[in-house]
Amino acid sequence: ADLAFEAKRQRFIKDRQRTRLALHRAFLIGILITLVLLVIAILSGK
């Protein structure tokens, strides 16, 4: 039972790390898109 619990805990930690990476990537992509849209807006505004 102890080993199963440890394996489950490891999997849980790994899943959390993967989720954090996915969120981080989505966050960075969102920032990039925002910057691109800002640049386009500024350029088209001139």
C-alpha positions as CSV (number, residue, x, y, z in Angstrom):
1,A,0.0,0.0,0.0
2,D,2.9,2.3,0.8
3,L,4.5,1.8,-2.6
4,A,1.2,2.5,-4.4
5,F,0.7,5.7,-2.4
6,E,4.2,6.8,-3.3
7,A,3.6,6.1,-7.0
8,K,0.4,8.0,-6.9
9,R,2.0,10.9,-5.2
10,Q,4.8,11.0,-7.8
11,R,2.3,11.0,-10.6
12,F,0.3,13.8,-8.9
13,I,3.5,15.9,-8.7
14,K,4.3,15.2,-12.3
15,D,0.8,16.1,-13.5
16,R,1.0,19.4,-11.5
17,Q,4.4,20.3,-13.1
18,R,3.0,19.5,-16.5
19,T,-0.1,21.7,-15.8
20,R,2.1,24.5,-14.6
21,L,4.2,24.3,-17.8
22,A,1.1,24.4,-19.9
23,L,-0.2,27.4,-18.0
24,H,3.2,29.2,-18.3
25,R,3.3,28.5,-22.1
26,A,-0.3,29.8,-22.6
27,F,0.6,32.9,-20.5
28,L,3.7,33.6,-22.6
29,I,1.7,33.1,-25.9
30,G,-0.9,35.5,-24.6
31,I,1.7,38.1,-23.9
32,L,3.2,37.6,-27.4
33,I,-0.1,37.9,-29.1
34,T,-0.9,41.1,-27.1
35,L,2.4,42.6,-28.0
36,V,1.9,41.8,-31.7
37,L,-1.6,43.3,-31.7
38,L,-0.3,46.4,-29.9
39,V,2.4,46.9,-32.5
40,I,-0.1,46.4,-35.4
41,A,-2.4,48.9,-33.8
42,I,0.4,51.5,-33.4
43,L,1.6,51.0,-36.9
44,S,-1.9,51.2,-38.4
45,G,-2.7,54.2,-36.3
46,K,0.1,56.2,-37.9
